[in-house]
Amino acid sequence: MKLDTKSLRYLNPTDWRTLTAVETGSRNHEVVPTPLIANLSKSSVGDVQRSISLLAKANLIAKVKNAKYDGYRLTYGGLDYLALHSLQKSNTVYSVGNQIGVGKESDIFVVSDEKGEQRVLKIHRLGRVSFKKGVRNKRDYARTKTQKERGAGSWMYMSRLAAVKEYAFLQALHDAGLSVPIPLGQNRHQLVMSLIDGFPLRQIENVPDPAGLYAELMEILVRLCSLGLIHGDFNEFNLIIKEEQEEEGEGIRLVPVLIDFPQMVSVDHANAEFYFDRDVECVKRFFARRFGFTSTEEGPLFKDARKQLGREGRRLDVEVEASGFSKKMAKELETYMKDHGIDGDARDAETNDEEASESGAAASDNDDEVVDEGASDIG
């Protein structure tokens, strides 16, 4: 969806308190009663009514038709503003530039800090797309009373969980020295990371040494396993290739950078071997199709990779859980994604093969869609 930040700089403190009040009230109400909004915002009725009118006009909140009482719900635009406002106050984001990616359940933008350094803003939007018939009708109505009270199953709660999970894993992987973007900040359903100067593997037609790159990717999978993790969506859509100057000589080295971690699971997960094998097969299939390279070696196999567990003296799956992303949160997110048919790009990698190669464009909903509208300051 479009990220329109034009109104962001014009909101006053009462507007922000009112918008925050709608978000707070959404934890227990599908439609937040207008009197509750006024109470939570701790503002006068007149000020709140003016703010509600402004926020509704900007599509940050919406009045629900045929509701049993007068009230409003928070929109994705409203949640976007709350997260951006927090990231702006922490000096993580100053301006929003072009949209460089549109995924099934996320949007990607180039943003800048106050010094003009470019970064990447990823906005999780779970609930935007369903792949299973009948799921859309279950989104808001099939939840139990307990789920509604704590927000579990809602698009806001699950989008935030996806961002929390991805940022936690991104931090752990970066700290362990893996080739991933630098984590810079996270708030609600948004996370900010460094911008990688490279190209997605799916856009690259030729490489000078397919066998070498293939071996490096397999080593990444094995190393992840040794650290207690399975990526779960390891394919040409989630690998960026950047060029680096060789330390000696004038050669150029291709460096794979791993992105996108909502599917990541522990090696102790019940389906860990399935996800590991699928990651391996996605790489094998892509290299055979795109580069005409097929490895003569079997595997790597999960049983062998798992034997490397703990070789570096740490387990990132345990560290991430200790950082605050609990098993309970992981289970809620996994269940939601399964129920809504969200399975990353692995399905696209499996079905997109020859047709995408012949047409010159991947048939994935996750293809990048560039929108050049210039940067917009939010400060």
C-alpha positions in Angstrom: 0.0 0.0 0.0 1.1 3.6 -0.5 2.9 5.3 2.3 1.7 8.9 2.3 3.7 10.9 4.8 2.4 14.4 3.8 0.2 14.8 6.8 2.8 13.5 9.3 4.6 16.7 10.0 1.4 18.7 10.6 0.0 16.6 13.4 0.1 18.4 16.8 0.6 16.7 20.3 -3.2 16.3 20.7 -3.5 14.6 17.3 -0.7 12.1 18.3 -2.4 11.5 21.7 -5.7 10.8 20.0 -4.1 8.5 17.4 -2.3 6.7 20.2 -5.6 6.4 22.1 -7.2 4.7 19.1 -4.3 2.2 19.0 -4.5 1.5 22.7 -8.3 1.1 22.6 -7.9 -1.4 19.7 -6.4 -3.9 22.0 -9.8 -4.6 23.5 -12.2 -3.2 20.9 -12.8 -3.9 17.3 -14.3 -0.4 17.1 -13.0 2.0 19.7 -15.8 4.1 21.3 -15.4 7.8 20.8 -15.8 8.6 24.6 -13.0 6.1 25.3 -10.7 7.8 22.8 -11.3 11.1 24.6 -10.6 9.5 28.0 -7.4 7.7 26.9 -6.0 10.8 25.1 -6.5 12.9 28.3 -7.6 15.8 26.1 -10.7 18.0 26.1 -13.7 16.7 24.1 -13.5 19.6 21.7 -9.8 19.0 21.0 -10.4 15.3 20.5 -13.3 15.9 18.1 -11.1 18.2 16.0 -8.3 15.6 16.0 -10.6 12.8 15.1 -11.9 14.8 12.1 -8.3 15.5 11.0 -7.2 11.9 11.4 -10.2 10.5 9.6 -9.7 12.9 6.7 -6.1 11.7 6.5 -7.3 8.1 6.5 -5.3 7.3 9.7 -8.5 6.2 11.5 -11.8 5.1 10.0 -15.4 5.2 11.1 -17.0 1.8 10.9 -20.4 1.6 9.1 -23.3 0.0 10.8 -21.4 -0.2 14.1 -23.6 -0.4 17.2 -22.0 2.7 18.7 -20.0 5.8 17.6 -16.4 4.8 17.2 -13.3 4.4 15.1 -10.7 1.8 14.1 -7.0 2.3 13.4 -6.0 1.9 9.8 -2.7 0.6 8.5 -1.9 4.3 7.6 -2.4 5.2 11.3 -0.2 2.5 12.5 2.4 3.5 9.9 2.4 7.1 11.2 2.7 6.0 14.9 5.7 3.8 14.0 7.4 6.4 11.8 6.8 9.1 14.5 8.7 6.9 17.0 11.5 6.1 14.6 11.8 9.9 13.8 12.0 10.7 17.5 14.8 8.2 17.9 16.7 9.8 15.0 16.5 6.5 13.0 14.4 7.9 10.1 14.3 11.5 8.9 12.8 11.3 5.4 11.1 8.7 3.3 12.1 8.1 -0.3 11.2 5.7 -3.0 9.3 2.4 -2.6 11.7 -0.2 -3.9 9.8 -3.4 -3.1 6.2 -4.7 -2.8 5.8 -8.1 -1.2 2.8 -10.3 -0.3 3.0 -9.2 3.4 5.4 -6.3 3.4 6.5 -3.0 1.7 10.1 -1.8 1.3 11.2 1.8 1.2 14.4 3.7 1.0 14.7 6.2 3.9 17.4 8.5 5.2 18.6 9.7 8.5 19.1 13.4 9.3 22.6 13.3 7.7 21.2 11.9 4.5 22.5 8.3 4.9 20.2 6.0 3.0 18.6 3.1 4.8 15.9 0.5 4.2 12.5 0.6 5.9 10.6 -2.6 5.9 6.9 -2.5 6.9 5.2 -5.8 7.8 1.6 -6.0 6.6 0.4 -9.4 7.7 -3.3 -9.8 6.8 -3.0 -7.9 3.5 -3.1 -11.0 1.3 -4.6 -14.4 1.8 -3.7 -17.5 -0.2 -6.4 -19.8 1.1 -10.0 -19.6 0.2 -12.2 -18.5 3.0 -9.4 -17.2 5.1 -10.4 -13.5 4.7 -13.7 -14.1 6.4 -12.0 -15.7 9.4 -9.5 -12.9 10.0 -11.6 -10.8 12.4 -14.5 -13.1 13.3 -13.1 -16.5 14.1 -11.0 -15.3 17.0 -11.9 -16.3 20.5 -12.7 -13.8 23.2 -9.3 -14.3 24.8 -7.5 -13.7 21.5 -9.5 -10.5 21.0 -8.7 -9.3 24.5 -4.9 -9.6 24.0 -4.9 -8.8 20.3 -3.6 -12.1 19.2 -4.7 -12.9 15.6 -5.2 -9.3 14.7 -3.3 -7.7 11.8 -1.7 -5.1 14.2 -0.5 -7.7 16.7 0.8 -10.1 14.1 2.5 -7.5 12.0 4.3 -6.3 15.1 5.3 -9.8 16.0 6.7 -10.4 12.5 8.8 -7.2 12.8 9.9 -8.1 16.4 11.0 -11.5 15.2 12.8 -10.4 12.1 14.7 -7.6 14.0 15.6 -10.0 16.8 17.1 -12.5 14.4 18.7 -9.8 12.3 20.5 -8.5 15.4 21.6 -12.0 16.5 22.9 -12.9 13.0 24.7 -9.6 12.6 26.3 -10.0 16.1 27.5 -13.5 15.1 29.2 -12.1 12.0 27.0 -13.4 9.3 26.5 -11.4 6.1 23.2 -9.6 6.8 22.1 -6.0 6.7 23.0 -3.9 9.8 19.9 -3.6 12.2 19.3 0.0 12.9 15.9 0.2 14.6 12.4 -1.3 15.1 9.1 0.0 16.2 5.7 -1.7 16.0 5.4 -3.3 12.6 8.4 -1.5 11.1 12.2 -2.2 11.1 15.1 -0.2 9.7 18.3 -1.7 8.4 21.3 -0.7 6.3 20.9 -0.5 2.5 22.8 -3.1 0.6 24.4 -2.0 -2.7 23.7 -5.1 -4.7 21.2 -7.1 -6.7 18.8 -9.9 -5.7 20.2 -13.2 -6.9 17.0 -13.8 -9.0 18.0 -10.8 -11.2 21.5 -12.0 -12.0 21.9 -13.9 -15.3 25.6 -14.9 -15.0 28.3 -15.3 -12.4 32.0 -16.0 -13.1 32.2 -18.9 -10.7 28.8 -20.7 -10.1 30.4 -23.5 -8.2 32.1 -21.2 -5.8 29.0 -19.2 -5.1 27.0 -22.3 -4.7 29.5 -23.7 -2.2 29.4 -20.5 -0.2 25.6 -20.5 0.0 25.6 -24.1 1.2 28.2 -23.2 3.8 25.9 -20.4 5.0 23.1 -22.9 5.5 25.3 -25.3 7.4 26.7 -22.4 9.6 23.1 -21.3 10.4 22.3 -24.8 11.5 25.4 -24.9 13.7 24.1 -21.7 15.3 20.7 -23.4 16.0 18.8 -21.8 13.1 17.0 -22.8 9.8 16.3 -19.9 7.5 13.1 -21.5 6.1 13.0 -19.2 3.0 16.5 -19.5 1.6 16.2 -18.8 -2.1 17.0 -16.4 -5.0 14.4 -13.9 -3.7 16.1 -13.5 -0.3 19.8 -13.4 -1.3 21.4 -10.1 -2.4 24.7 -10.3 -4.2 27.1 -7.4 -3.8 30.5 -6.8 -5.2 33.6 -6.3 -3.1 37.2 -5.6 -4.1 39.5 -8.5 -3.4 42.0 -7.8 -0.6 44.9 -8.8 -2.9 44.9 -8.1 -6.6 42.3 -6.3 -8.7 39.6 -9.0 -8.7 36.0 -8.6 -7.7 34.5 -10.9 -5.2 30.7 -11.7 -5.1 29.4 -11.6 -1.6 25.9 -13.0 -0.8 23.9 -11.1 1.8 21.0 -12.9 3.5 17.7 -11.0 4.1 14.1 -11.7 5.2 13.8 -13.8 8.4 10.0 -14.1 9.2 10.2 -17.9 8.3 13.3 -18.6 10.4 13.0 -21.4 13.0 15.1 -23.3 15.5 16.8 -26.6 14.7 14.6 -28.0 17.4 11.4 -27.2 15.5 9.3 -30.2 14.6 9.7 -29.4 10.9 13.3 -28.3 11.0 14.6 -31.0 8.6 11.8 -30.2 6.1 12.7 -26.5 6.1 16.4 -27.2 5.8 16.0 -29.6 2.9 13.7 -27.2 1.2 16.3 -24.4 1.5 18.9 -26.7 0.0 16.7 -27.7 -2.9 15.7 -24.1 -3.7 19.3 -23.2 -4.2 20.1 -26.4 -6.2 17.1 -25.9 -8.5 17.9 -22.2 -9.1 21.6 -22.9 -9.9 20.7 -25.7 -12.3 18.1 -23.6 -14.1 19.9 -20.2 -14.2 23.6 -21.0 -14.4 23.5 -24.6 -15.7 25.4 -25.8 -12.6 24.6 -29.0 -10.8 26.7 -30.1 -7.8 28.1 -33.6 -7.9 28.0 -33.8 -4.1 24.9 -34.9 -2.2 23.4 -32.6 0.4 24.2 -31.0 2.6 22.0 -33.1 4.8 20.2 -31.9 7.9 21.5 -34.8 10.0 25.1 -33.9 9.1 24.6 -30.1 9.5 23.0 -30.6 12.9 26.1 -32.4 14.1 27.8 -29.0 13.9 25.4 -27.5 16.4 27.3 -25.5 19.1 30.6 -25.6 17.3 30.9 -21.8 17.8 29.9 -22.0 21.4 26.6 -20.3 21.0 23.0 -20.9 19.9 21.2 -18.0 18.3 17.8 -19.6 18.7 18.3 -19.6 22.5 19.7 -16.1 22.4 16.7 -14.7 20.5 14.3 -16.3 22.9 16.2 -14.7 25.8 16.1 -11.3 24.1 12.3 -11.3 24.4 10.9 -13.1 21.4 9.4 -16.0 23.3 8.3 -19.5 22.1 4.8 -18.4 22.8 5.1 -15.4 20.4 6.8 -17.6 17.8 4.0 -20.2 18.0 1.3 -17.5 17.7 3.0 -16.0 14.6 3.6 -19.4 13.1 0.0 -20.5 13.5 -1.3 -17.2 12.0 1.0 -17.5 9.0 0.1 -21.1 8.5 -3.7 -20.4 8.7 -3.3 -17.5 6.3 -1.2 -19.4 3.7 1.9 -17.3 4.3 4.9 -19.3 3.3 7.5 -16.8 2.2 8.9 -17.1 -1.4 9.7 -20.8 -1.4 6.5 -21.6 -3.3 7.3 -19.0 -5.9 10.8 -20.4 -6.2 9.3 -23.8 -6.9 6.6 -22.7 -9.4 8.4 -19.8 -11.1 11.2 -21.8 -12.7 11.0 -22.1 -16.5 8.2 -19.6 -17.1 10.0 -16.8 -15.2 13.3 -17.6 -16.9 11.7 -17.4 -20.4 9.7 -14.3 -19.8 12.6 -12.5 -18.1 10.4 -11.6 -15.1 9.6 -13.5 -12.0 6.0 -14.3 -11.6 6.1 -13.6 -7.9 3.9 -11.2 -6.0 7.1 -10.3 -4.2 8.7 -8.7 -7.3 10.2 -5.3 -6.7 7.9 -2.5 -7.8 9.8 0.8 -7.9 7.8 4.0 -7.3 9.8 7.2 -7.8 8.1 10.0 -6.0 11.1 11.7 -4.3 11.9 11.9 -0.6 9.5 13.4 1.9 10.7 14.7 5.2 8.8 13.5 8.2 10.6 15.6 10.8 
